[in-house]
Amino acid sequence: MEIIETFIGLVPITLSQSLIYAFVALGVMVPFRILNFPDLTAEGSFPLGGCIFAASMLLGFSPFVALLIAVSCGFLAGCTTAFIHLKFKINTLLSGILVLTMVYSVNLRAMGRSNVALFSYDNIFTLVSPEITENLSLQILFLAVIIGLVAGLLYWLLKTQHGLSMRAVGSNDIMAASQGVGVWVYTIVGLGIANAMTALGGAVLVQSQGFADANMGFGILINGLAALIITHNDAGTINGTRDRLLRLKFANHIFSHEFALFIRVVEFLMVIRIIHAHNPASVAGNISGADIMEARNAFRIPDKLKHVFCTDLIIVADRFGVGF
């Protein structure tokens, strides 16, 4: 029982940390899924956000200003990776490795040492409400609101003209360039936005745990990729089910139209049969195309089903023995 109780007690803490690492998942999703740009910069931009935030707090900046500076530095790290790849034609993975290696030196230079304690400094949690740091449930709610706002802004951005252009660059950069889309601009800005979100996660984690460390981002990219793979598989399953339902609905829709059309064809030929039985001379010879069009209009056959109507009419007419 103690093991189960201990495990249950760890769930809220794990959920709180997972919401922080959700920023990394969003930051990894943009280059890998939107821009088709395998990027390793998240491994460096995550500790960069935390270390720059800590250095800014030591310099006397407010938590919100320090957070803005940290996010800006993450944006610059992503832009640097994209620029190295585009300008010097270096592989995307190698470009990310170069930047995250440089960023490690920047972190040490900014803080002056490998780790910094921030227990006596204010943070965004204490500024909003001191109770957030003391109540884990409030902290989870606060983090959920922040990640929801960031995800909502990202979703809105991807629905705009700029977001569509960014997705076009990731889908086919040659075609996007031929349509006048700036491949350089959207690649650089896209990677900048992705690493800005990752740096935001690092800065929030530093405020949550109360210290910054230059090695805190080790292996963080694996977590982001794992989350991306899990959501991709789940989304694929959901989309596959949705597509099957849509195809079934479409098939039922088409079937209902053709079934109704067949009934109208049968009714039309039955009328011809009755007329022929009472007055054979009235239907002597072949039925003209004008007669078919008149019957189609009389029975309200849609124009888009005209060819289907004529085909079914010939098939059923053969069974009735009516010549055409």
C-alpha positions as CSV (number, residue, x, y, z in Angstrom):
1,M,0.0,0.0,0.0
2,E,2.8,2.4,0.7
3,I,4.1,2.0,-2.8
4,I,0.7,2.8,-4.3
5,E,0.2,5.8,-1.9
6,T,3.7,7.1,-2.8
7,F,2.9,6.8,-6.5
8,I,-0.4,8.6,-6.1
9,G,1.3,11.3,-4.2
10,L,3.8,11.9,-7.0
11,V,1.0,12.4,-9.6
12,P,0.4,16.1,-8.8
13,I,4.1,16.9,-8.8
14,T,4.6,15.1,-12.1
15,L,1.6,16.8,-13.6
16,S,3.0,20.2,-12.7
17,Q,6.4,19.4,-14.2
18,S,4.7,17.9,-17.3
19,L,2.9,21.2,-17.9
20,I,6.2,23.0,-17.9
21,Y,7.8,20.5,-20.3
22,A,4.7,21.0,-22.6
23,F,6.4,24.2,-23.7
24,V,9.3,22.0,-25.0
25,A,6.8,19.8,-26.9
26,L,5.3,22.8,-28.6
27,G,8.8,24.1,-29.4
28,V,9.8,20.8,-30.9
29,M,6.5,20.4,-32.9
30,V,7.0,23.6,-35.0
31,P,10.3,22.7,-36.7
32,F,9.6,18.9,-37.0
33,R,5.9,19.0,-38.0
34,I,5.3,22.4,-39.5
35,L,8.7,23.4,-41.1
36,N,10.0,19.9,-41.8
37,F,13.3,21.1,-40.2
38,P,14.9,18.5,-37.8
39,D,16.2,20.9,-35.1
40,L,18.3,20.1,-32.1
41,T,18.4,23.6,-30.8
42,A,15.8,22.9,-28.1
43,E,18.5,21.1,-26.2
44,G,20.3,24.4,-25.8
45,S,17.5,26.9,-25.8
46,F,15.7,25.3,-22.8
47,P,18.7,25.9,-20.4
48,L,19.3,29.2,-22.2
49,G,15.9,30.5,-21.1
50,G,16.5,29.4,-17.5
51,C,20.0,30.7,-17.3
52,I,19.3,34.1,-18.9
53,F,16.3,34.5,-16.6
54,A,18.5,33.8,-13.6
55,A,21.2,36.2,-14.8
56,S,18.6,38.9,-15.4
57,M,17.2,38.5,-12.0
58,L,20.7,38.9,-10.5
59,L,21.0,42.1,-12.4
60,G,17.9,43.5,-10.7
61,F,15.2,43.1,-13.4
62,S,11.6,42.2,-12.5
63,P,10.5,38.6,-13.2
64,F,8.3,39.6,-16.2
65,V,11.1,41.6,-17.8
66,A,13.6,38.8,-17.1
67,L,11.1,36.4,-18.6
68,L,10.8,38.6,-21.8
69,I,14.6,38.7,-22.1
70,A,14.9,34.9,-21.7
71,V,12.2,34.4,-24.4
72,S,14.0,36.8,-26.7
73,C,17.3,35.0,-26.3
74,G,15.6,31.7,-27.2
75,F,14.2,33.4,-30.3
76,L,17.6,34.5,-31.3
77,A,19.0,31.0,-30.8
78,G,16.4,29.5,-33.2
79,C,17.0,32.3,-35.7
80,T,20.8,31.6,-35.6
81,T,20.2,27.9,-36.3
82,A,18.1,28.6,-39.3
83,F,20.5,31.3,-40.6
84,I,23.5,28.9,-40.4
85,H,21.6,26.3,-42.3
86,L,20.4,28.6,-45.0
87,K,23.5,30.8,-45.4
88,F,26.2,28.2,-45.2
89,K,24.2,25.1,-46.4
90,I,25.1,23.2,-43.3
91,N,22.9,20.2,-42.4
92,T,20.0,21.1,-40.1
93,L,21.1,18.7,-37.4
94,L,24.7,20.0,-37.5
95,S,23.4,23.6,-37.3
96,G,21.5,22.8,-34.2
97,I,24.5,21.1,-32.6
98,L,26.6,24.1,-33.3
99,V,24.2,26.5,-31.7
100,L,23.5,24.4,-28.6
101,T,27.2,24.0,-28.1
102,M,27.7,27.8,-28.3
103,V,24.7,28.4,-26.1
104,Y,26.3,26.3,-23.3
105,S,29.2,28.7,-23.2
106,V,26.7,31.6,-23.2
107,N,25.0,30.2,-20.2
108,L,28.2,29.9,-18.2
109,R,29.2,33.4,-19.2
110,A,25.9,34.9,-18.4
111,M,25.6,33.4,-14.9
112,G,29.3,33.5,-14.1
113,R,29.1,29.9,-12.7
114,S,27.4,26.7,-13.5
115,N,24.3,27.2,-11.2
116,V,22.6,30.0,-9.4
117,A,20.1,29.9,-6.6
118,L,17.0,32.1,-6.8
119,F,15.1,31.1,-3.6
120,S,15.2,34.7,-2.2
121,Y,14.0,36.3,-5.5
122,D,10.4,36.9,-6.6
123,N,9.0,35.1,-9.6
124,I,5.8,35.2,-11.6
125,F,4.1,32.8,-9.2
126,T,4.6,35.0,-6.2
127,L,3.7,38.2,-8.1
128,V,0.4,36.8,-9.3
129,S,-0.4,35.2,-5.9
130,P,1.8,34.0,-3.1
131,E,-0.6,31.1,-2.5
132,I,0.4,29.6,-5.8
133,T,3.9,28.5,-4.5
134,E,2.3,27.0,-1.5
135,N,-0.6,25.2,-3.2
136,L,0.3,22.6,-5.8
137,S,-3.3,22.6,-7.2
138,L,-3.2,26.3,-7.9
139,Q,0.3,26.0,-9.4
140,I,-1.1,23.3,-11.8
141,L,-4.0,25.5,-12.7
142,F,-1.8,28.5,-13.3
143,L,0.6,26.5,-15.5
144,A,-2.4,25.0,-17.4
145,V,-3.7,28.5,-18.1
146,I,-0.2,29.7,-19.4
147,I,0.3,26.7,-21.7
148,G,-3.3,27.0,-22.9
149,L,-2.7,30.6,-23.9
150,V,0.6,29.8,-25.6
151,A,-1.0,26.9,-27.5
152,G,-4.0,29.0,-28.4
153,L,-1.8,31.8,-29.8
154,L,0.2,29.2,-31.8
155,Y,-3.0,27.7,-33.2
156,W,-4.2,31.2,-34.1
157,L,-0.9,32.0,-35.8
158,L,-1.0,28.9,-37.9
159,K,-4.5,29.8,-39.2
160,T,-3.4,33.2,-40.4
161,Q,-1.8,34.0,-43.8
162,H,1.7,34.0,-42.2
163,G,1.0,30.6,-40.6
164,L,-0.2,29.2,-43.9
165,S,2.9,30.5,-45.6
166,M,5.0,28.8,-42.9
167,R,3.2,25.5,-43.4
168,A,3.7,25.9,-47.2
169,V,7.4,26.3,-46.7
170,G,7.5,23.1,-44.6
171,S,5.5,21.2,-47.1
172,N,7.4,22.2,-50.3
173,D,9.9,25.1,-50.1
174,I,10.5,25.1,-53.8
175,M,6.8,25.5,-54.6
176,A,6.4,28.0,-51.9
177,A,9.3,30.1,-53.3
178,S,7.7,29.9,-56.8
179,Q,4.5,31.4,-55.3
180,G,6.4,34.3,-53.8
181,V,6.7,33.1,-50.2
182,G,9.9,34.1,-48.5
183,V,11.5,30.8,-47.5
184,W,14.3,32.4,-45.6
185,V,12.0,34.7,-43.6
186,Y,9.5,32.0,-42.6
187,T,12.1,29.4,-41.8
188,I,14.1,31.8,-39.6
189,V,11.0,33.2,-37.8
190,G,9.5,29.8,-37.4
191,L,12.5,28.4,-35.7
192,G,12.8,31.5,-33.6
193,I,9.2,31.1,-32.4
194,A,9.8,27.4,-31.6
195,N,12.9,28.0,-29.6
196,A,11.3,31.0,-27.9
197,M,8.6,28.7,-26.5
198,T,11.2,26.2,-25.4
199,A,13.2,29.0,-23.6
200,L,9.9,30.1,-22.0
201,G,9.6,26.6,-20.6
202,G,13.2,26.7,-19.2
203,A,12.5,30.1,-17.5
204,V,9.3,28.8,-15.9
205,L,11.1,25.7,-14.7
206,V,13.8,27.8,-13.0
207,Q,11.1,29.8,-11.2
208,S,9.3,26.6,-10.2
209,Q,12.4,24.8,-8.7
210,G,14.2,28.0,-7.5
211,F,17.5,27.6,-9.2
212,A,19.1,27.6,-12.6
213,D,21.8,25.1,-13.8
214,A,23.7,25.1,-17.1
215,N,23.1,21.4,-17.5
216,M,19.4,21.4,-16.8
217,G,18.5,20.8,-20.5
218,F,20.4,17.6,-20.9
219,G,18.1,15.0,-22.7
220,I,15.2,17.4,-22.9
221,L,14.9,17.0,-26.6
222,I,14.2,13.3,-26.2
223,N,11.2,14.1,-24.0
224,G,9.9,16.6,-26.6
225,L,10.3,14.1,-29.4
226,A,8.6,11.4,-27.4
227,A,5.6,13.6,-26.7
228,L,5.5,14.5,-30.4
229,I,5.5,10.8,-31.5
230,I,2.8,9.9,-29.0
231,T,0.5,12.7,-30.1
232,H,1.2,12.0,-33.8
233,N,0.1,8.4,-33.5
234,D,-3.0,9.3,-31.5
235,A,-3.9,12.0,-34.0
236,G,-3.4,9.6,-36.8
237,T,-5.7,7.1,-35.2
238,I,-8.4,9.8,-34.7
239,N,-8.0,11.2,-38.2
240,G,-8.2,7.7,-39.7
241,T,-11.4,7.0,-37.8
242,R,-12.8,10.4,-38.8
243,D,-11.9,9.8,-42.5
244,R,-13.6,6.4,-42.5
245,L,-16.8,7.9,-41.0
246,L,-16.7,10.7,-43.6
247,R,-16.4,8.2,-46.4
248,L,-19.2,6.1,-45.0
249,K,-21.4,9.2,-44.7
250,F,-20.5,10.2,-48.3
251,A,-21.3,6.7,-49.5
252,N,-24.6,6.7,-47.8
253,H,-25.3,10.1,-49.3
254,I,-24.5,8.9,-52.8
255,F,-26.4,5.7,-52.4
256,S,-29.5,7.6,-51.3
257,H,-29.3,9.8,-54.4
258,E,-28.8,6.9,-56.8
259,F,-31.5,4.8,-55.1
260,A,-34.0,7.7,-55.4
261,L,-32.9,8.1,-59.0
262,F,-33.5,4.5,-59.7
263,I,-37.0,4.7,-58.2
264,R,-37.7,7.6,-60.4
265,V,-36.5,5.8,-63.5
266,V,-38.6,2.8,-62.6
267,E,-41.7,5.0,-62.2
268,F,-41.0,6.7,-65.5
269,L,-40.7,3.4,-67.3
270,M,-43.8,2.1,-65.6
271,V,-45.7,5.1,-67.0
272,I,-44.3,4.3,-70.4
273,R,-45.4,0.7,-70.0
274,I,-48.9,1.7,-69.0
275,I,-49.2,4.1,-71.9
276,H,-47.9,1.5,-74.3
277,A,-50.4,-1.0,-73.0
278,H,-53.4,1.3,-73.6
279,N,-52.1,3.0,-76.7
280,P,-49.3,1.2,-78.5
281,A,-49.1,3.9,-81.2
282,S,-48.2,6.6,-78.6
283,V,-44.8,5.0,-78.0
284,A,-44.2,3.6,-81.4
285,G,-40.6,3.8,-82.5
286,N,-37.7,4.9,-80.4
287,I,-37.9,7.3,-77.5
288,S,-36.0,10.5,-78.4
289,G,-33.5,12.3,-76.3
290,A,-35.9,15.2,-75.8
291,D,-38.4,12.7,-74.2
292,I,-35.7,11.6,-71.8
293,M,-34.9,15.2,-70.9
294,E,-38.5,16.0,-70.4
295,A,-39.0,12.9,-68.2
296,R,-35.9,13.8,-66.2
297,N,-37.2,17.3,-65.6
298,A,-40.6,16.0,-64.7
299,F,-39.2,13.7,-62.1
300,R,-36.7,16.3,-60.9
301,I,-33.5,14.4,-61.7
302,P,-30.5,16.6,-60.8
303,D,-28.3,17.8,-63.6
304,K,-25.2,16.2,-62.0
305,L,-26.9,12.8,-62.2
306,K,-28.0,13.1,-65.8
307,H,-25.6,10.5,-67.1
308,V,-26.4,8.1,-64.3
309,F,-30.1,8.6,-65.1
310,C,-29.7,7.8,-68.8
311,T,-27.6,4.7,-68.0
312,D,-30.1,3.3,-65.5
313,L,-32.9,4.2,-67.9
314,I,-31.4,2.0,-70.6
315,I,-30.7,-0.9,-68.2
316,V,-34.2,-0.9,-66.8
317,A,-35.8,-0.3,-70.1
318,D,-34.2,-3.4,-71.5
319,R,-35.9,-5.3,-68.7
320,F,-39.2,-3.8,-69.5
321,G,-38.8,-4.5,-73.2
322,V,-39.0,-0.8,-74.2
323,G,-36.8,0.0,-77.2
324,F,-34.7,3.1,-77.5
